[in-house]
Amino acid sequence: MAVEAIALNKHVSSSDARLTILEHLDLAVPHGERLAIVGRSGSGKSTLLGLLAGLDSPSSGKVLVDGIEISSLDEDGRAAVRGRKMGFVFQSFQLLPSLTALENVILPLQLAGNADAEALAKAALERVGLSQRLSHYPRQLSGGEQQRVAIARALAPKPAILFADEPTGNLDAATGQQIIELLFGLNAEDGTTLILVTHDNSMAAACQRRLQLNAGRLHEMHDEGVAA
């Protein structure tokens, strides 16, 4: 399995109460699958994504990435697994405004010690249709172009797993559809496992599997609704 969650629990405590976000949650994602996680706002979708990616630690339970139990690793260990196996696309693009499109993609490759950082960055930007925009800064790019840079940055290291958190959330419908087609095309071409959180019904419907997060548990979805 690309990603597994076993009896995953996440609680947040305050001065007067303990809030349960995820409760005894199990999930298995095969290599190459395109999976959508949906649910109402505040249901814990982004929290789950962060746990699966090792960006946060569960209160209890296990998370395995390609057989490695990342939930038992310290932050440095989880960061090393993320660097080798994962890419991330977020709703807010998270580009550095002082860097060009090319430099935004090069930087994480250089930080990872990749000797071919510039060549990989240029190839990734070409794949997302931005070969003519390498020297442009984020402020000179449209929202859709900025998200393409973010996707190129995520894909340049050739990750086995791509996590996407509301990747079309800040885009208009037409641009969002282009981003959906781009992500799914790359998933099909590279065999990359794609795990995404989305409110976009068309994006979720185009995935091989849809899971709804409700009351801390995941439920399989079909065309007629949520399975029992």
Secondary structure, 3 states (H helix, E strand, C coil): CCEEEEEEEEEEECCCCEEEEEEEEEEEECCCCEEEEECCCCCCHHHHHHHHCCCCCCCEEEEEECCEEHHHCCHHHHHHHHHHHEEEEECCCCCCCCCCHHHHHHHHHHHCCCCCHHHHHHHHHHHCCCCCCCCCCHHHCCHHHHHHHHHHHHHCCCCCEEEEECCCCCCCHHHHHHHHHHHHHHHHHHCCEEEEECCCHHHHHCCCEEEEEECCEEEEEECCEECC
